[in-house]
Structure formats: C-alpha cells, structure tokens
C-alpha cells in the first residue's frame, strides 16, 4: 500500500503530465511538498456574477482543491475562488455529487469541474444555487457554452491562453495528414485498401479557414477518430455562420466514404441472407475499419461472428459425400467412395468327378477291412484300459503330494480314455471308472482343489496360515507408526493387514480387528486436521475450515472416551479460522468502503477472540481494535458525505460531529491516521457545510424579500468563521469578504424596499401634491420601480391609475430621494 506522501507525489506527477501546456486548464500546487492543495485556473467560457451582481460571460474561473485524509476513499474538498455562476457552485463549496469514487483521479475531477463551468454538466435537483439552476434551465438549448475536449492535448498552433480573446485565431485543419484518417492495420485486401487510401487523401483539404473555432475543433476531432458518420450529421447541422470555409471537399469525400461503407454493408447483408456468414463477417469488418461509427456495425459483426462459430464443421465439404448427402464417410465397410461402383462377385463350385478305374482292387480292400473289424477293437480296448490305469495311479500319487489340480487333470484324462472302450473289457472299464469318480468326489480332493488342507480338524486354506503371520506383522508395524503420529503410514499398514486377513477374519481375535478399526478412524481424523492446518498456513481459510469441520464431525461420532481429546484439539482451530475469516472479510469491506459491514466483521472477530482460546497476540489485538475504530470513523464520514450530496446538511453535520466524538474517545487507537489533523479537517468541513446551509437559508429569505432575516443569517456565516478562528485563513477570508459584500447588497435592497413601501403607502398624497388636478379618491393600483442612482441620489418611477367618469388614465411621476438630506422631490428628465 502506498504511503500518503507517495500518493501525493504520484498525484502531482499525474497532474503535471495531464495539463502541461494545456490551453484551458492551469494547475498551481500550493501548501506542502508534495502539495496537498491546488489552485486551478480555467480558461473556459462560463457564467459569473460581477461586482454589481450582474450575470456575465467570462473565461476566468478559479477553483481551490484540497486533498483530504482518507484520499482517494473520500473526495477532495473543492471551493470556488471566483464568482462562477453555476447550480452546483456556492461560496464555500462545489458539489461534485456522485462523480467521485476511489477509482477516480484528481486529474479526472479537474476535467469534470471544467465541464461544469462550460455548462456541459450541472445538477437538476438538490442544487447549491437555485437561481443559477433557473437560469440554466432557460438557456438549456445553448449549453454547453463552447464545445471543447479538455482531455485532448493542445494543438501545435493553438494560441497561448494568456493572449486576449480578440487575438485568438481558430486553428486550421491544414496540419492534418493521412495519419489522421488511416492506421497501420494491414487488414484490407491491397486493391480495396489502395482505393481507401486515395479516398482518405482527398478527405483532407490543404487549408481550411473558419469563422468558428469550436466547429473546426469538432471537425478535426471527428476526422482524427474516423467518426465519419457523426461528422456527416455534424456538418449538416452547422448553421451558415458556423460553417468553416473551404469545406466542400470534406463534405464530398465524407459522403463518398459513407457511400462505400453502405455498399459494403449491402453486399454483406446479401452474403448473410445467402447463408455465407464467413464472407458477410469479412465485409462487415471492412465497414467497421472504414467507418467505425457506422450504424449497428458492431451488432452486425457480433451476429455474423456467432453464426460462423455456431456453423462449425458445416462450412467444410466431405470429399466423399454423395450429391444427395446420403453417402457414408470414406473407409465405411458398407459403402465405397462415390464413383467407385460395387463389384458383383460370383462364386462357382466345381464338382470333382471321381472315376473308379479299378473295381476289382476295391473289392479286395473291402474283404480285408471286414477281417480287421473284429480283431482291432480288442487290441484297442486293452491298450486304453492300461493307459487309464496308469493315469489313475499318477492321479493318486499327486493327491498324496498335495498337487490336486494336476491330480484332477490326470483323473479326468483317465476317464476320457475309458470312454473309448465300447466292445471289449467293459466290466474292467466300469470298475476303474467308478473308482476314479469316487476319488474325484472325495472330501480330500474337493477341499484340496479349493486350496484347503486339514488343519486342527478343519479344512483350511494352506495360505491362511501365512496370512495370520503377515497380519500380526503388519499390525505391529502400524502400531509403531501410530505411536509416532505418522498417521498416513499407519493407516496404510492397518489397511494392508485387514486386506490380507479378510478371507480368514473368523480366525482372528475380534479385539484385534476392533482396535485396528478405531485407530484407523482416529488416524484419518488427524490426517484431515493436518490438511486443514496446511491449507490454513497457505491462507486458504475456507477450504481449511471445511477440513477441520469434517474432522470435528468425525471426532464427535466416535465414542466419547475416544473422541473427547480430538474435539478439544479441533474446536480451537475452527474458532481461529473463523476469527481470521472475519478479519479478512473486514479488510475486504474496508477496502471497498463498506464501513458498516467492516465494523460488523471486526466485532465478530473480537467476540471470537474473547470467547475462544485464540492465541493472545497483543499486537494483533491492538491492530484489530485500530482497524475497527478506523472503520467506524470512515462510516460516519461516508454517511456525512452521502447526506451532503443529497443536500441533507443537518444530517451531514451530525455525522461529522459523531466522527469528531469518535476521534476524541478513541484517539489512541487512531494514531496511524493522525487524529489531530483529521479532527481539524473535519471541523473545517463542518464549517463549510454550515456556511452552505446559512447561504441557502439566506437565499430563501432574499427570494421572499425578507431582507432583515437574510442579513441575520449571513452574519452567522461570519460569526461561524470567527468562532473557529479561521478568519485569517485564505479560503475563509475570501468567504467572509463575499458574505460582507452580499450583506451590503442586501441592506441596499432592504433600504430600497423601504423607500418603495413608503411611496406605495403615500402615493395619493404625492400625486395630489405634484399634480393639482389629481383627485386622491380616484387614484388606485400604485406601482413603484427603482430606476438608478443620480449623483448619489435615488431615482424612482411612481405610477397609478386614475378612474374618472368611466375612463382610466395612468399617471406617471419620477421622484428623487436624497439619502443625505433625507428628502423627496419631484424630478423631470429635463432637470
């Protein structure tokens, strides 16, 4: 965060850079290094009151700006040092309304006030000067008084503001070149861009003379910004007296540029209607490049760009697609690419003709086969029986060796071999077959095939004996890790032990299993809490809170004797996280000027600190109380600012006074922001607000011609300044001088009002005395007007109606008052 001095130095550099050699605005730093106050002189046409109270046009306006504490959260104080006549200007302050936010800069504020002076900006309600508002409403059609761009750097041939207005010549456009009409973007195709460059070269005349400086400035700005559509409208609206000379070429070429843009727009519309958004987008973008302010061009570009994106693959053509769009993709096993017709494949079977050439040889072979039919089965049956017996013996030996699967294979093969015996050896076959089946169905074979052996009178898996041994080893390793608080490793060991022993859990003591399960739950709670701690150290408070809350929920679900210590460990951590969350939210609201929300968060943080066992860091506690006090202070000041902007001056003063009381009561906590200095500034702000309030009250009295009440109210302004011992301060000294002048003018008005009242009360006697033919009872409807001062005497015009014999005549008399001799006398213009 930048220090106040760094902010002030940065502000000074910004102001210097923004208004260096600016013909309209001059900034003069004052009071301090870096300065906290600036005098701003505006060379801008606006209204003011002269010494006689007349409203005049002038280019000389002075504003004094003071940077307050809490800047930029709170706006600078602005007060006029000249008689600027504006609805938002008062002798003591300038109302900048809702313009100021902490994201605004002093440079932007200075420009904003310049726009106020020019009549471009003014409030329509809750104003400081009702008379000015009435005046501005009457001349609303003529505002602003001149069209100038205060944000633009000065032109090279702009005359110094120090010269008289008669010597200021309007700047010409002949200083422009093609750079003002084109940019370096290589966006358009060469032929089209070449035509555009020729078009734009013609758009700038070699010289341009004007009788109106503001219209030339406006034309120049629009050409530089390529806002040709707006330029066309502006040129059409210019009156003959405002039109610069030699403007025909610009008008002609602007029309040509707009015509080109319109042609491109129409062509783009056609492509879009034909379903080619890509081509339409290119043409719309050309229109935007040529005339950036062409009507609806941004909407057209956005619409066609969305159409291109939505179309996706629809713009690509599948080289294998058939004309009717029904062909499959290349590589389809069912359809070939277009142009490659399917081939019909015909299959033919050829029949081999067997010709028996040797019928006698065939007969001999048949006889030999019949002889072998009876001898071969006997030999084969004997062979199969011997083989089966051999296989069965191997099966029995494998069973004895505990190789049950191999034994099963041998027995199954023996049975398969026996099935081949069908004619001879049937009894022996059946006996061996029965014995083999009994062996396969035996308990030893069945349990053996399932991997179990007879152990302590029960069939158990041989591997289970090893599992029990492994289980005990893993359990002991897990316990060792658990005792060292190596929670994650302990859980891994415990889970491995349970996984290995799961098939034989009935053979494990229940107490072992229960103990492991409980330790896993406790270890997992510690693991979750450790994750919460790591997240907390990284500042990820929300995720940390979730972890600790999950751990707390699991701990509370444990039996009390197991979860009690865990709950005691976790709860303070959750409170500490919530405490830090409230602090973070408080800071967030503080930085966004939401002071009330910040105070609420700080209060919650304090409550947690008091009620929970959060580490008592005195420095943190002091910082928290200081933040809370500052938030309360700024809350009062912000409320006062809002009330002031709504012209609720009593409410604003009350809020400022609350802020001062807070400064007095919590001075020690507010040392970071220099409470004494803030108090002085708040007292000045309260004084300015009271002055505005008194001035508004006086204006109401004056409008109702209650001059005595107005004078009494204006005298309160001087008394308030003197009461605060600020009568010698430059700002308030100026206010006192202006107030005294207003009091003098008001007394003169009061005196004049008394003279007029006297003349109205005595008009019959006056007319009877000076007009011998006037009959008092025929006189009525008196009217008195103060005309002017003549050699220290006051001249009044007195009128009345004389009604006699059905006719009415208006009598008129000039009457002169000598304030020194305090006498009245008849006056004639011939005197």
PyMOL commands that set and color helices and strands:
alter all, ss='L'
color gray80, all
select helices_A, chain A and resi 4-19+106-117+130-138+140-142+165-167+178-180+190-203+213-224+228-237+248-273+277-290+297-315+359-400+404-418+426-440+443-449+462-483+487-507+510-537+541-557+560-591+595-611+618-645+649-665+668-673+675-703+707-723+730-761+763-770+776-778
alter helices_A, ss='H'
color red, helices_A
select strands_A, chain A and resi 25-30+37-49+55-66+77-80+452-455+458-461+779-790+793-804+807-818+823-827
alter strands_A, ss='S'
color yellow, strands_A
deselect
rebuild
show_as cartoon
